[in-house]
Structure formats: C-alpha cells, structure tokens
Amino acid sequence: MTQELLTRDQFRSEVFRRDQHLCVICKKLGQDAHHIMERRLFPDGGYYLDNGATVCGDCHIEAEKTLLPPDQLRTAIGIKEIILPPHLYPDQEYDKWGNPVMANNMRLRGELFEDESVQKILSSVLHLFTNRIKYPRTWHLPWSPGATSDDRMLAMETLLDWNYEVVITEKLDGENTSFYNDGIHARSIDYEPHPSRNKIKALHAQIAHDIPDGWRICCENLTAVHSIKYEKLKSICSVFSIWNGCKCLSWDDTVLFAGVLGLETVPVLYRGLWEPEYNSLSGLPLADRLDTNKQEGYVIRPAGEFELRQFSTVVGKYVRKNHITTHGHWMRSKLEYNEILP
C-alpha cells in the first residue's frame, strides 16, 4: 500500500478537499467522509485517502447498506488504487463490510457479518446472502520456503504476540472441503462434479443431519493424489477446524465433535505454550515428527477458540520447498487414488 495513513481528522478534511465538499454520487453538499471499506476490517483503521468518499446523508445511508457498492464510489471519484485490508485479496469483489460478492451478485458471509450492528444495517439485503463462508487463505510463516510471490507472509512481530497455547498439526495434501448440514463445497463455492469428490459427498450425506445450523466442518478430502501419495490413511476425510458461524471451536472441542460425527482429525505434531525461540523452523519442538520428503508441512493455530476476523494473525502455515510436483491442476490430470485402510 503506497498511501499514507491519515489521522481521523486528516482523513475527513482530505477526503472533503479532494471531492470539493460535494457528494460524489448526487453532487449535493457533502456531510460525511465515508469509509469505502469498513475501518474495522483494517488493523490500522483504514484512514487512507482512497478509502474515503464524500457523501450526503442519504447517499451515506445507501453506501452503508451496500446499495451503493465500493466500485461505484471509486468510479465516481476516479480512484485507481483499490485500498483493501491486508488480509483481503484484489481478485475478489467485496461489499463495504468485507463480505465476498459472487458473479451472480449473491454474497458470502464475511468476518463482520454476524456483528449485530452490521446485521441491522444490512437488513434490506440479507436475502442476497448464502449461509456459505469461504475458508480464508492461510498466511505463510516467515520461514516457509514454499511461499510464492502471490502468497502473504506473517510478520515476525505478529508471532511475538503469540503468548498462548498453540496446536501444530500436519498440513495434509488434500482438497480443502467444507461440510454444512445442507451442502458441501471446496475452497471454491462452485462445487462441480468430479470423481475425486464422490466418496467425500457420500460421507457428507451420512453425517449432514448431525451438523447444527450455522456450523461447518472444514476438512481435507484425501481421496485423490495431489503431489503426495498417501499410504494406509485412516480416512478420506481429515478435519482441521470446526466453526460455529464466525467462531472457530477450540482444538479440544474440534476433536470432540469430530469424534461425535465419526470423523478423523489431522495429526497433531506439537501442542504447548508458544515460546519466542520457536520463531524459526529449527526452533520448533517438532523433533522427528516432520519429514518434508513425505509431508507437505504444518499449520499452527491457537489451542483455544478464535474469531474469523483474527484468522490472518493467529493461523500460519509452513509449506515445503517446491511442493507442487504435478504439471497443471491435479483435477485435470489422470486420477490416482490414495490408499485408504479398510
């Protein structure tokens, strides 16, 4: 982000000055300096000039309701640089509150969706929302060799705030899959038929009625070989988190509820209080539990529960160097199955 972070007063005065104190939509006298993307989505408050728009009272209400979408405001102003919170991605369209907008204009639930004030302001458009939540992209740990130029990296300063118990689990080489009581999807919400998905869909059908409303089970579909061929797996499904709306259950509750459903959880490599000396691969107490010839890497998460809005600062992954060994996407290659124990 190249723009300077402003104070609240600077933000208001600079936005008004740029827009000549007129509403950018209707050209009436401006009354508010509106945050195009909600300031609570930003760790620093989002007081950037190009995240602001001068609006009159009526247009401000329309913008808060998302009836005036961010792109319309940016176009009216002539903004070229889209200012987004650091954990959101420019290849995805969002409404003002950080809810992803799909091509058919339906919306997924974002991290602020369940906030009471957000629910109230979105009351006129709630019919546009599905009950689906797209699993966030996990940021790489600073020492992860598998990070590419498109990946986000956790700052070392962030890890210094990890003064709590963590769980380090194996990162399995499968397809990120979410179960609801009324459906299933992969990381992409558009869930097309594929032979590698037949068994996981059948498993979901067996347990879907036991998943509470608003809950989702996030797991790896290990049916097909991606870059690692697994032998003697206990199950095609390995759970790594369970969510009640925007709240991730503690690891103990995750294991407990997965067991109630008859599901396996991802292998735990370490559990304990996070220590400052763990801020490197060699400093982690993984001992002989990680073999990058056979394992993709690992994921670190809090042992306790946490909110979706915290995800990009409390969950990190390590991916081995040159992990992807297939040519093209695995779904377009010849299907090879992992070995599952009877």
Secondary structure, DSSP 8 states (H G I E B T S, - for coil): --S----HHHHHHHHHHHTTTB-TTT-SB--EEEESS-GGGSTT----GGGEEEE-HHHHHHHHTTSS-HHHHHHHHT--S----TTS-TTSEE-TTS-EE-TTS-B---TTTT-HHHHHHTGGGGGGB-S-------EE-TT-TT--TTS-B--HHHHTT--SEEEEEEE-SSEEEEEETTEEEESSS-----GGGHHHHHHHHHHGGGS-TTEEEEEEE-SB-SSS---SBS-SEEEEEEEETTEE--HHHHHHHHHHTT-EE--EEEEEE--GGGSSTTTSTTGGG--TTT--EEEEEESS-EEGGGHHHH-EEEE-TT---SSS-GGGS---B--B--
